[in-house]
Every structure is written in structure tokens, then in C-alpha cells.
Amino acid sequence: MVVMSDLHSLKQELSKNEVEPLLPIEKKLIGWSLGLGIGLLVGLAVLNRLFPFL
Amino acid sequence: MTDTAVVARDASPVELSEDWLAVIVGIGIFALCLLGTLGPDLVGWVVTTSVWTTPDKALAPFSKAYASLSGFGSLLVTYGALLAVLGAAAVSLKTDIRRFAIAFTVVFFLAYGSWIVGNQANLAAVTPADLAKFGLSWSLRLTNEGGYIVALVLGLVIANFFPRFADWLSAAIRPELYIKIAIVIIGASLAVTAVGKLNLASSLLLRGVAAIIEAYLIYWAVVYFVARKWFGFSREWSAPLASGISICGVAAAIATGGAIRARPVVPVLVSSLVVIFAVVEVLVLPLLAQTFLWHEPLVAGAWLGLAVKTDGAALAAGGIADALIVAKAAGEGIHYQLGWILATTATVKVFIDIFIGVWTFILGYVWTNHINKVAGSARARPVEIWQRFPKFILGFLVTFIVGLAIALSIDGSMTTRFNGAVAESNVFRVIFFILTFFSIGVLSDFRKLWQQGLGKLAAVYFVSLFGFVIWVGLLISWLFFAGVKPPTAG
């Protein structure tokens, strides 16, 4: 069992100024998720209006 | 808990064992319940709790075949059976069995005691009919799931005011194991719910898809971006946090933590936040829904399914909103049938839940192949994806697919028997949820967590939940559910 004190201090870890820059794959993941999500939602909203009985 | 705020477990070997143990225990419980449909009920002794005003009415065995046990007897048998099964699991996890047995005994009775307290009618009774039945003039209307809140609060009290006692209990404080077992068990129950809901209202299908898109593609991406870019969190923290806020709380945070190989402390901390914020949401959002959305009941139900994280809290909020809105509409002369708002919340939640496995698989793939690549290797081998895959999700998929296949292929009396078996397995799921909520409370020494930087995590959660998730959830619920009304009574 590992106790918290064995890990790096969370406070230090969470408040460190050193920032991991966003990698291209992360930007791609965020971009594709959002793009696909918004596109699909718009498509579903249109379907919902055209075929309200669905 | 000495000077620690949170106790976490060793990395992959124990975590992997916990995953497989969850699969074995969860499927084992489901299989035993299923066997009861063909012959004698083997686990009908499991204890259930009803809403009560006098303590002697609180407990009972699940099956009438075990009525002779009495409520307290079934509680003892349930405790003994869980001690045997989880004791064996503790041995395989190389935990001192004597220490585990003593600690588990205390954990079980404190956690289940909280559940019993949470079922007291002044806390749990929801509808005016319930209040009349129990002869009460008031109730907090928390539903019986308020017992989770009591268990969580008791755990928090122990962690924050009795840290030595919390440390003494630590051998049996295993929220990850408990929630994973619960998730495996819940598969069959969600399958039956999905079949039932689809039969009742197939039009919710399209809207369920919208919920999935919203939670996984839009919420996750935005929260991950906010955590990474605005708050400067590392990838290890941001991914479980985004899943916890976006998808379905504790289970999603743990599954994501496993998929990206975060240290166990990360999803445990995120889970603590998820539970605390879910408790606040359960207390506030149903009242807002009653005030502002009573004329669009299904918008309210869908909104709660999208906004309240953790299944238990979401369904509790849906149940409370159901009662509040139906009562308010009745006051205006519209008599909606009770249960449709809760059904909408449950449907939205089900659709979101069943894709946790797929989403964590995608994240596991991206992390393995592009973010945590093994040095010297251009692309991760497929076997690494498998190694990082949270195995308990396989157990969930097995119970879900088996449950769905059975539910779709039977009818008549077999359906009744099968639904009974699934309800029986769900009683075990509730017990593991109670143990999880209590354990998370015991692991959360908030004074120390705050000192150690939890405030920044809470800030991301607060900004994302109240600045984005709730409002976008409302907008999309409105887009897809506005104008769809529950049937009226009579």
C-alpha cells in the first residue's frame, strides 16, 4: 500500500507553474471531439425537427 | 490515516488484480442470482432496506423464501458472505486477512447503518402519498438514495475528526474494488432498464444519442481543454478530471485513470470531488427544476441526467424532481403520471454509461500510441492497449450483453423471474455502492487535501460544472425534449 506521503506532495504537484504544453495529438483529440460532437448534434437536431415522431 | 490525506494502492499489479477480482466477484454474484430463475434462490438471503418509521420494519431478506431469517438475520448472513468473498479477495491482494476482517466488520456495519439511517422516512419519503402513508408532516425528500449521502458524511466525519480511526480502518477501505464490482453487477440491470425504456418510449433513443454526443465529445473536450490550458494541470490529472465531470463521475474517473495508467491516487481524489459536487447538485438542482422547468418535465429529467454526475445521485435527483414537478403541475391542474421524469433521467444516464468502455478504450489507445509511448518504440503494440485496458469493463460488458440477450429473448413468467434475478443482483450493487461512498468519505481528509492543493482541482470542477456543463446540458435537453410531455393520469 502506498500512502500519500510517499508520493510527491500534491500541493507542490498541483500548484507547480511548470505547464505541460498541449501536444498536437491532444489538440487533435480536442478539435475532433468538438467538431464531431457539434456536427452530430446539429444533424440530430435537424432530424428531430424534421421527424419529431422519432 | 497518520499524516496522509488519501491512501492509495500500489500501481499496476494490485490494480490489475482488483480489476479481475471485480470481474470474478461481479459476474459470480450475477450468475448466482440468475441461477435462481431455474431453481432455488441461492442468494435470496441478501438484506434489503425499506423506508421506515420504526426500526424493526427497516430490514428484510430479499426473497420471501428466507423470511424466517428476519431482517437482522439477513443482515448478518449478508455480512458473513461478503466477508468471506472479500476476505478471499484481500488474501489475493496480499492484505493481512486478520486486519482486513476486523476493519471490514466495522466498515460494513457503519456503512450499512448509514444506509438504514438514510432510509428513515423523514429523510427518504418523497411523495405526498408516502408522507401520508407514514403519517409525516415533513420530509427532506432525499429518496432512499439519501443513504449514500449519510454514508459519505459519516466517512467524512471519520476522516476529518478521527484520523487515527480512519487509519485503523484503511485495510478495508477499498473504494476502487467496491465500485468496480458494483459496475460489473450493474450491467444486467442497465440492460433490463434499457429494454424496458425502449419498449416504453422508443422516441427517447435519438435523444439518448444526443446525450452521449454531448457528454463524450463536447463536455469531455471542453473540460480537458480548460483543465490543461487555463488551470495548467498535467495530462494525468486532466483526463480523469474531464471524464469525472463529463461522463458519469466515479466510474468514468476510475476507468479513465486505469486506461491512461494514472497513479491510483488521481482518480480517487477526482472521485471524492465528484461525490461532493454530486451531493450539492442533488440538493439544489431538483428545486431549480421544479421552479423553472415544471412546465417542461422531460427537459428537467434529461437535464438532471446530463448535469448530475454519478448514477446514484442522478437517479436520486431525477426521483426528487419527479415528485416535486408532478406535485407542482397538479397544483396548476395538470396531472402528469409519476415516474416519467425519473425514467428520462435514467434513460439519459444509461445511454451515457454504456459507452464508458468505448471511450476509455479510445483514450487508452491515444495515450498508449501517442502520449505515453514506450521509449524507442514508434508505436505501442496492441498488447499494451490490452494491458492498460480496465478489465472490469469487460465484466460490465458481459453482464450487460448477457442481460440484454436474455431480456430480449424471453417473455411472460420468465421475464418476471429474470427481472427478479436482476433486481436481486441490484441489491448487491447497492451494498457495494454504500461501501464505496463510505470509503471515499474515509479517504477524504479535506483539511489536508485543501492544504495539499485540492482547491485548484475543485476550482476546475466548479468552473466547468456551473459555468458550462449545467447550462449546455440545459440547452441540449431543451433542444431535444421541449414539447415532449409525460402522459397525464387517467
Interface residues (C-beta under 8 A of the other chain):
Chain A: M1 V2 V3 M4 S5 L7 S9 L10 K11 Q12 E13 L14 S15 N17 V19 E20 L22 L23 I25 E26 L29 I30 G31 S33 L34 L36 G37 I38 L40 L41 L44 A45 L47 N48 F53 L54
Chain B: T2 D3 T4 A5 V6 V7 A8 R9 D10 A11 S170 S203 L205 L206 R207 V209 A210 I213 E214 Y216 L217 I218 W220 A221 V222 Y224 F225 R228 K229 G232 F233 S234 R235 W237 R263 P264 V265 L269 V366 H370 I371 L449 Q451 Q452 G453 L454 K456 L457 I476 L479 F480
